[in-house]
Amino acid sequence: MATANDIINRALRSLSVIGQGEPADSDQAADALVSLNDMVASWANESLMLFQVSQDQITLTPGKADYTIGEGAYDKNTVRPLSIEQAFVRLNGADYPVKIVDRQRYESIVLKTAQTNIPQWLYYDTGFPASTIRLYCVPSMALTLFVDSLKPFASFASLSDVVSLPPGYERALRLNLAVELMPEYQVRNDKIDMMARDAKAGIKRTNYTPPHATLGMAERRRYNIYSDAI
């Protein structure tokens, strides 16, 4: 495993900014660390660069529809999800899916305070540093909500932070950091640029999951025995 400093030194060597075996000076390393964290943060906007779906559990309170999630959030203090992929609630050992809906569909609900045992819809109202999960119908009993989400990579707090990522990510970090640093050092290297693009493309191919084909109706309606609704 490599450290952030190892990735920075290799990126600068590939641009001939420093020589073979020569480490970056403190200013070069500090500036490159900022660029590295900026780049990693930007990868959060490319869902196929994220290799893992995280699952969080939130204890639901009867009569409460909204739950905060993210950095310092009251209900779930965790890394703020970029998006919620799927969700379900568990009751008596059985799991009941909760459909993810967009803002338009959530806003179309006339009576948002209606209650039922099992919530049917979830709208993820994104905010920063915390977001809000809004449920409909409002749960009338204590349940556990399971939320599967995509979360960004952790930033590198220092040059000594160790990179622990799946195969291919260290190469992508090094090459794409080199591309990121090219303007700063007034360097242009088309080969490195091409290799950096290829490294990211390889990761995205690995992380891509083909959508599941469905037969019959685009959306199958199911009767919910707890809410007495379809």
N, C-alpha and C positions, 0 to 999 in steps of 0.2 A: 504494500500500500504506500502511496505517496502523500506528501504533505502539500499544502497550498504553496509553500515556498518551492518545492520540487517542480510543481507544474509551472510556476512563474519563471523559474530559471530555464527550464526546457523551452518554454515559449520564446523567451528573449534570445536564447541561443539559436533557435530556428530562424530568427530574424537577423542574426549576426550582430545583435546589439551588445552581447557579451560573448567572450570566447569559450572554447571547449574547456570545461572544468572550472570556469570562472563564475562565481556567484554574483548576483545582482547586488548593487549597493543598497543601502537602507532606503534612500529616496525612491529608487527604481522599484524596489520590492513593495514599498508602501503604496505607491501609485498603481502598480499592477494589481495589488490586492483589491483596491477599490474597483478597478475595471473587471476583475474576476467576479466579484460579488454583483456588480451591475449586470454582467452577462448572465450569471446564474439566475438572478431575479427575473430577467427577461424571458428565460426559458420557461418560466411558469405560465407564460401566455401561449405556449405551444404544448398542448395537452399530450401529444405523442412523445414528448421528451420526458414525461413523468412515468416512471416505471411501476409505481405501486399505488393501489387503491387502499386508502386508510379507512378503518372503521371506528366510529365513536359511538358510545352509548350515552343516552340522555334520559334521566328519570323524569317522566311526565307527571305533572300535578293536575289532579282533577279540576276542571274549570279554567285551566290556563292554556292559551293558544300559542303564545309567542315565547321563543327560547333563544337566548343569545349564545353565540359560539364564536370563538376566536381568542386573540391575545387579551388576557385579562377579563374575559367574559364572565358574567355572573353564573350562567347556567352550565357552560362547558368551556373551561379555560384550556385552550389548545391552539395549535397552529391554525390560523384562519383558512378554511377550505376555499379553494378557487371555484369549485363547483361541486354539487352533490349529484352523484350518479344514480343512486337508488337508495330506498329506505324501506324499513318495515318495523312493525311493532310486534312484540311477543306477549302472548296471553296464554296462560296455562300450558306452556310448552309448545304452542303452535305459533307460527310466524305469519303475519298478515301484511301483504305489501301495501305501501303508501305511495300513491302516484305522485311523481314530481311534475308540477305545473308551472307555467310562466306567469309573469305579473298580470298580463291581460286576463288570463283565465281566473286568477285569484281575485282580481278586482271586480270580475263579473258576478261574484257571489253577493247576493242581496243581504242575507242574514249571516254574517260571519261569526256570530256568537252561538249559533246552533250547536248543541252538544250531542255526542253519541259515544258509545263505548270505544269504538275503533275509528280513529281519524282516517279519512280517505285520501286527502290531498295534502301535499307539502309544497309551499312556495319558499324558495331561498332568496331572501331579501338581502342582497350583498351590501355590506358597509365596510368601514375600515376604522380601527384595527379589528373590530368584531362585526359579525353579521347576525341576521335574525332569521330563525326558522319559524315560519308561520303555518300552523296546522288548521285544517278544516276537514271534518267538523272538530269542534273543541272536545278533547278527550274528557269523558265524565268519570274516568277511573284511573287509578295509578297503573301506568304501564312503563315499559322500557322501549325507547325509540332507538333503533340501530340505523346509523347513517353511514353510507359508503361515499367517500369523497376523494377528490384529487387535491393534494396539498403541494405547495412549492418546496423546492430544495431548501435546506438550511444554509444560511450564509456562512462564510468562513470568518470566524471571530478573530483569528490571528494567523500568522504565517506558518505556525506549527500545527495547525489543525490538519488532521489526517483525512484523506479522501477515502470513503468506504462506499463504493457504488458498484453496480453490476459491470460485467465486462464491456469494454467499449467506451465507457463514460470518461475515463481518465484521458484517453486519446482525444476524445471530442473536446474536453475541457482545454487541453494543451493547445490543440490546433486552432480552436476558435478564439482562445485568448490571444494567440499570436495575431490573428486577423483583427481582433479588437484593438490591439496595440499598434498596428501598422501606421495609422495616421499620426499618432503621437511621436513616432520615431521617423516619420517621413519615409517609410519603406513600402514597397509594393512587390508582392510575391504571389503570382497567379497560381503557382503550384500548391502553395500552402492553402490558399483560398479554396482551391478545388478539393484538396484533401479534407479541409474542415467541413465543407458541405457534405462530402461523402461520409464522414464520420457521423454527422447528425442524421443523415438519411438512413444509415445502417441501424441506428438506435430506433428510429421511428418505424422502420420495417419490423423490427423485433417487437416493439410495443403495440403495433397495430392489431386490433382484434376485429375480424370481419363481423358485420351485423348479422344477427340471426334472422333467417327467413321465417316469415309467419304465413300460415295458411288461413284462408277464409277471410273474415272481417279484419280490417286494419286494427280495430281495437275491440277485443272481446269484453262484453259487459258481464260482470259477475254479481250475484246477489250476496249482500253482506248480512249475515244472520244477526250481527250485533247492532247494526245501525238501521236494519229494516229498510235498506235502500240498495239500488243498483249502482 
